[in-house]
Amino acid sequence: MDVSPQAVIGRLHRLAARLTAELTLVYQRYGLGEGEFDVLAALRRAGAPYERAPGELAAHTMVTTGAMTKRIDRLERAGLVTRRPAADDRRGRVVALTEAGRRLIDEAFTAHMRNEHRLLAHLSPEEAGALQGLLTVWQQRLDGTGGADPGATRGA
């Protein structure tokens, strides 16, 4: 049996666990989990007035609407977001950053980016670019959105 895929998959699996742990430490410093960080960052990226519908937030952060509701509930209890009726649709709701939420995500995002730069500093710019390219190609092929897959004819 050919076990050569383990050389790549095993390393990626260990690296993913390590990166998740490193990233999570930054979120925790600000009292956030990864999910809460993602919601606050998505609201901040929306630009002033820093608000989105819950369904938009779910789509932007790639979670179910049920999971998004739980995240919004936690952030609202913490005073970091508010919910209000949508102005253009009485049935809809809008989630908005509070001033405290905006200040927190600005600090947390700055720390997060410093951390990501620190983690990538172990690679040269050329290595990071090559890795980004390879991972993009692989992800697109796995998702079925990329070009020809040279492995598709393997073993045929």
C-alpha positions as CSV (number, residue, x, y, z in Angstrom):
1,M,0.0,0.0,0.0
2,D,1.3,3.4,-1.0
3,V,1.4,5.6,2.2
4,S,3.1,8.6,0.5
5,P,0.1,10.9,0.9
6,Q,0.7,10.9,4.6
7,A,3.9,12.9,4.1
8,V,1.7,15.8,2.8
9,I,-1.6,15.3,4.6
10,G,-0.1,14.5,7.9
11,R,2.1,17.6,7.9
12,L,-0.9,19.8,6.8
13,H,-3.0,18.3,9.5
14,R,-0.4,19.0,12.2
15,L,0.2,22.5,10.8
16,A,-3.5,23.3,10.8
17,A,-3.8,22.3,14.4
18,R,-0.8,24.4,15.3
19,L,-2.0,27.4,13.4
20,T,-5.5,27.1,14.9
21,A,-3.9,27.1,18.4
22,E,-1.7,30.1,17.6
23,L,-4.6,32.1,16.2
24,T,-7.0,31.1,19.0
25,L,-4.6,32.5,21.6
26,V,-5.0,36.0,20.1
27,Y,-8.8,35.7,20.1
28,Q,-8.8,34.6,23.7
29,R,-6.8,37.6,24.8
30,Y,-9.8,39.7,23.7
31,G,-12.4,37.4,25.3
32,L,-13.4,36.1,21.9
33,G,-13.7,32.7,20.3
34,E,-13.0,32.2,16.6
35,G,-16.6,32.5,15.7
36,E,-17.2,35.8,17.6
37,F,-14.0,37.2,16.1
38,D,-15.3,36.3,12.6
39,V,-18.7,38.0,13.2
40,L,-17.1,41.2,14.5
41,A,-14.5,41.3,11.7
42,A,-17.3,40.8,9.1
43,L,-19.3,43.7,10.6
44,R,-16.2,45.9,10.6
45,R,-15.4,45.0,7.0
46,A,-18.9,46.1,6.0
47,G,-17.9,49.7,6.6
48,A,-19.9,52.4,8.4
49,P,-22.4,52.0,9.9
50,Y,-20.9,48.5,10.5
51,E,-24.0,46.4,10.1
52,R,-25.4,43.4,8.2
53,A,-28.4,41.1,8.2
54,P,-27.8,37.9,10.1
55,G,-28.1,35.9,6.9
56,E,-25.4,37.9,5.3
57,L,-23.2,37.4,8.3
58,A,-23.8,33.6,8.1
59,A,-22.9,33.6,4.4
60,H,-19.7,35.7,4.9
61,T,-18.5,33.5,7.8
62,M,-19.7,30.2,6.2
63,V,-21.9,29.0,9.0
64,T,-25.5,28.1,9.3
65,T,-28.0,30.7,10.4
66,G,-28.6,28.7,13.6
67,A,-24.9,28.9,14.5
68,M,-24.9,32.6,13.6
69,T,-27.9,33.3,15.9
70,K,-25.9,31.7,18.8
71,R,-22.9,33.8,18.0
72,I,-24.9,37.0,17.8
73,D,-26.7,36.2,21.1
74,R,-23.3,35.9,22.9
75,L,-22.0,39.1,21.3
76,E,-25.2,41.0,22.2
77,R,-25.0,39.8,25.8
78,A,-21.4,41.1,25.9
79,G,-22.5,44.5,24.6
80,L,-20.5,44.2,21.4
81,V,-23.4,44.2,18.9
82,T,-27.0,45.2,18.8
83,R,-30.0,43.9,16.9
84,R,-32.7,46.0,15.5
85,P,-35.5,45.8,12.8
86,A,-34.3,46.4,9.3
87,A,-35.4,49.8,7.9
88,D,-36.4,48.3,4.5
89,D,-38.1,45.1,5.7
90,R,-40.1,45.0,8.9
91,R,-39.6,41.2,9.1
92,G,-35.9,41.4,8.8
93,R,-33.3,42.2,11.4
94,V,-29.9,44.0,11.3
95,V,-26.9,43.3,13.5
96,A,-24.6,46.3,14.2
97,L,-21.3,46.8,16.0
98,T,-21.6,48.9,19.1
99,E,-18.8,51.4,19.8
100,A,-17.4,48.9,22.3
101,G,-17.5,46.2,19.6
102,R,-15.8,48.4,17.1
103,R,-13.0,49.3,19.5
104,L,-12.5,45.7,20.5
105,I,-12.4,44.3,16.9
106,D,-10.0,47.1,15.9
107,E,-7.6,46.0,18.6
108,A,-8.1,42.3,18.1
109,F,-7.8,42.5,14.4
110,T,-4.5,44.4,14.6
111,A,-3.2,41.8,17.0
112,H,-4.4,39.0,14.7
113,M,-2.6,40.5,11.7
114,R,0.6,40.9,13.7
115,N,0.3,37.3,14.7
116,E,-0.3,36.1,11.1
117,H,2.7,38.1,10.0
118,R,4.8,36.5,12.8
119,L,3.7,33.0,11.7
120,L,4.5,33.6,8.0
121,A,7.8,35.2,8.9
122,H,9.2,31.7,9.0
123,L,8.9,31.6,5.2
124,S,10.6,33.9,2.7
125,P,8.2,36.0,0.6
126,E,8.9,33.7,-2.3
127,E,8.1,30.6,-0.3
128,A,4.9,32.1,1.1
129,G,3.9,33.0,-2.5
130,A,4.6,29.6,-3.8
131,L,2.7,28.0,-0.9
132,Q,-0.3,30.3,-1.5
133,G,-0.3,29.3,-5.2
134,L,-0.1,25.6,-4.5
135,L,-2.8,25.7,-1.8
136,T,-5.1,27.7,-4.0
137,V,-4.7,25.3,-6.9
138,W,-5.3,22.3,-4.6
139,Q,-8.4,23.9,-3.0
140,Q,-9.9,24.8,-6.3
141,R,-9.4,21.3,-7.7
142,L,-10.9,19.8,-4.6
143,D,-13.9,22.2,-4.8
144,G,-14.2,21.4,-8.5
145,T,-13.6,25.0,-9.6
146,G,-10.0,24.7,-10.8
147,G,-8.3,23.6,-14.0
148,A,-7.3,20.1,-15.1
149,D,-6.4,17.7,-12.3
150,P,-3.2,15.8,-13.2
151,G,-4.1,13.2,-10.6
152,A,-7.4,12.4,-12.2
153,T,-5.8,10.0,-14.7
154,R,-3.5,8.4,-12.1
155,G,-3.8,4.7,-11.9
156,A,-6.1,4.6,-15.0
